[in-house]
Structures are given as C-alpha cells and as structure tokens.
Amino acid sequence: MESFEVQRRDDGSVSILYVKGYLDAHTAPKLEQEIQKLINEQNFKIIVNFNELSYISSAGLGVFMGFIENVREKNGDIKLTNMNPKIYRVFDLLGFPTLYDILDNENDAIQKFS
C-alpha cells in the first residue's frame, strides 16, 4: 500500500495542509480528520498544497466535496494549490475548477484570503 502524509502549517488566520503520496479510499480518512480538526478549531480559511501528491482517487476528491459547503457557510473556503498536471487533470475532468480556486502556488491562495 502506498503511503500518505498530511502536514499542517498556519500562516496567520490561514491553515495550510501539505498532502504527500497517494490519496485514495484507504488514506482519505486521514485527510478528513485533518480538515475536521481545522473546522473544530474554527479555522475556515484552508489551503491544500498538492505539491507532493502523486495520486488521487475519487475517494480523495470526495473529501473536498464533503467539507466545502460547511466551510463556506462559515465564510471560509478551501483553496487548492501546487497541482502537477496529472492531478489537475483529474480535478478538471470533474469540474472542480468551477467550484474551487485552484492556484499555482500557496502565496497566491493566501492573498485571495486577504
């Protein structure tokens, strides 16, 4: 089984999650826990940096759909950054660019929250 890691860094009121490895049905609960922890802490400005993600399945995509409404109801958002072309294609095929800000880098995403 491929590995998956999530690391967190806070930049003022923005929380950045760095995802690494394979995000699939087996590893998606790890990401769900991290996002739920942010929500529980009242952190609704979330960036997910995909720089080191090498694979995402539909279960991984589902994590983002599961939280976005709740986060936006609290005047927050989930912004996605640093996707390689392969990962971006998966998001693009499912119409995510119309639902989410997908930015080249996390600094651009932080600025969008300002």
Contacts in CASP RR format, 6 or more apart in sequence:
PFRMAT RR
TARGET T0000
AUTHOR 0000-0000-0000
METHOD contacts of the structure
MODEL  1
MESFEVQRRDDGSVSILYVKGYLDAHTAPKLEQEIQKLINEQNFKIIVNF
NELSYISSAGLGVFMGFIENVREKNGDIKLTNMNPKIYRVFDLLGFPTLY
DILDNENDAIQKFS
1 26 0 8 1.000
2 21 0 8 1.000
2 22 0 8 1.000
2 24 0 8 1.000
2 27 0 8 1.000
2 54 0 8 1.000
2 55 0 8 1.000
3 20 0 8 1.000
3 21 0 8 1.000
3 22 0 8 1.000
4 19 0 8 1.000
4 20 0 8 1.000
4 21 0 8 1.000
4 22 0 8 1.000
4 23 0 8 1.000
4 24 0 8 1.000
4 27 0 8 1.000
4 30 0 8 1.000
4 31 0 8 1.000
5 18 0 8 1.000
5 19 0 8 1.000
5 20 0 8 1.000
5 21 0 8 1.000
6 17 0 8 1.000
6 18 0 8 1.000
6 19 0 8 1.000
6 20 0 8 1.000
6 30 0 8 1.000
6 31 0 8 1.000
6 34 0 8 1.000
7 17 0 8 1.000
7 18 0 8 1.000
7 20 0 8 1.000
8 15 0 8 1.000
8 16 0 8 1.000
8 17 0 8 1.000
8 18 0 8 1.000
8 34 0 8 1.000
8 38 0 8 1.000
9 15 0 8 1.000
9 16 0 8 1.000
9 18 0 8 1.000
10 16 0 8 1.000
10 43 0 8 1.000
11 110 0 8 1.000
13 43 0 8 1.000
13 45 0 8 1.000
13 113 0 8 1.000
14 45 0 8 1.000
14 46 0 8 1.000
14 47 0 8 1.000
14 109 0 8 1.000
14 110 0 8 1.000
14 113 0 8 1.000
15 38 0 8 1.000
15 43 0 8 1.000
15 45 0 8 1.000
15 46 0 8 1.000
15 47 0 8 1.000
16 46 0 8 1.000
16 47 0 8 1.000
16 48 0 8 1.000
16 49 0 8 1.000
16 106 0 8 1.000
17 31 0 8 1.000
17 34 0 8 1.000
17 35 0 8 1.000
17 38 0 8 1.000
17 46 0 8 1.000
17 47 0 8 1.000
17 48 0 8 1.000
17 49 0 8 1.000
18 49 0 8 1.000
18 51 0 8 1.000
18 52 0 8 1.000
19 31 0 8 1.000
19 48 0 8 1.000
19 49 0 8 1.000
19 50 0 8 1.000
19 52 0 8 1.000
19 53 0 8 1.000
20 52 0 8 1.000
20 53 0 8 1.000
21 52 0 8 1.000
21 53 0 8 1.000
21 54 0 8 1.000
21 55 0 8 1.000
22 54 0 8 1.000
22 55 0 8 1.000
23 31 0 8 1.000
23 53 0 8 1.000
23 55 0 8 1.000
23 56 0 8 1.000
23 57 0 8 1.000
23 59 0 8 1.000
23 60 0 8 1.000
23 63 0 8 1.000
24 55 0 8 1.000
24 56 0 8 1.000
24 57 0 8 1.000
24 59 0 8 1.000
24 60 0 8 1.000
25 57 0 8 1.000
25 59 0 8 1.000
25 60 0 8 1.000
28 57 0 8 1.000
28 59 0 8 1.000
28 60 0 8 1.000
28 62 0 8 1.000
28 63 0 8 1.000
31 60 0 8 1.000
31 63 0 8 1.000
32 63 0 8 1.000
32 67 0 8 1.000
35 46 0 8 1.000
35 63 0 8 1.000
35 67 0 8 1.000
35 78 0 8 1.000
36 67 0 8 1.000
38 44 0 8 1.000
38 46 0 8 1.000
39 67 0 8 1.000
39 70 0 8 1.000
39 71 0 8 1.000
39 74 0 8 1.000
42 74 0 8 1.000
44 71 0 8 1.000
44 74 0 8 1.000
44 75 0 8 1.000
44 76 0 8 1.000
44 77 0 8 1.000
45 76 0 8 1.000
45 77 0 8 1.000
45 113 0 8 1.000
46 71 0 8 1.000
46 76 0 8 1.000
46 77 0 8 1.000
46 78 0 8 1.000
46 79 0 8 1.000
47 78 0 8 1.000
47 79 0 8 1.000
47 80 0 8 1.000
47 81 0 8 1.000
47 106 0 8 1.000
47 109 0 8 1.000
47 110 0 8 1.000
48 64 0 8 1.000
48 78 0 8 1.000
48 79 0 8 1.000
48 80 0 8 1.000
48 81 0 8 1.000
49 81 0 8 1.000
49 82 0 8 1.000
49 106 0 8 1.000
50 80 0 8 1.000
50 81 0 8 1.000
50 82 0 8 1.000
50 83 0 8 1.000
50 84 0 8 1.000
50 87 0 8 1.000
51 81 0 8 1.000
51 82 0 8 1.000
51 84 0 8 1.000
53 83 0 8 1.000
53 84 0 8 1.000
53 87 0 8 1.000
55 87 0 8 1.000
56 87 0 8 1.000
56 90 0 8 1.000
61 90 0 8 1.000
61 91 0 8 1.000
61 94 0 8 1.000
61 96 0 8 1.000
64 78 0 8 1.000
64 80 0 8 1.000
64 96 0 8 1.000
64 100 0 8 1.000
67 78 0 8 1.000
68 77 0 8 1.000
68 78 0 8 1.000
68 99 0 8 1.000
68 100 0 8 1.000
71 77 0 8 1.000
71 78 0 8 1.000
77 101 0 8 1.000
77 113 0 8 1.000
78 100 0 8 1.000
79 100 0 8 1.000
79 101 0 8 1.000
79 102 0 8 1.000
79 103 0 8 1.000
79 109 0 8 1.000
79 112 0 8 1.000
79 113 0 8 1.000
80 91 0 8 1.000
80 96 0 8 1.000
80 100 0 8 1.000
80 101 0 8 1.000
80 102 0 8 1.000
80 103 0 8 1.000
80 109 0 8 1.000
81 102 0 8 1.000
81 103 0 8 1.000
81 104 0 8 1.000
81 105 0 8 1.000
81 106 0 8 1.000
81 108 0 8 1.000
81 109 0 8 1.000
82 104 0 8 1.000
82 105 0 8 1.000
82 106 0 8 1.000
83 91 0 8 1.000
83 102 0 8 1.000
88 102 0 8 1.000
91 97 0 8 1.000
91 100 0 8 1.000
91 102 0 8 1.000
96 102 0 8 1.000
101 109 0 8 1.000
101 112 0 8 1.000
103 109 0 8 1.000
103 112 0 8 1.000
END
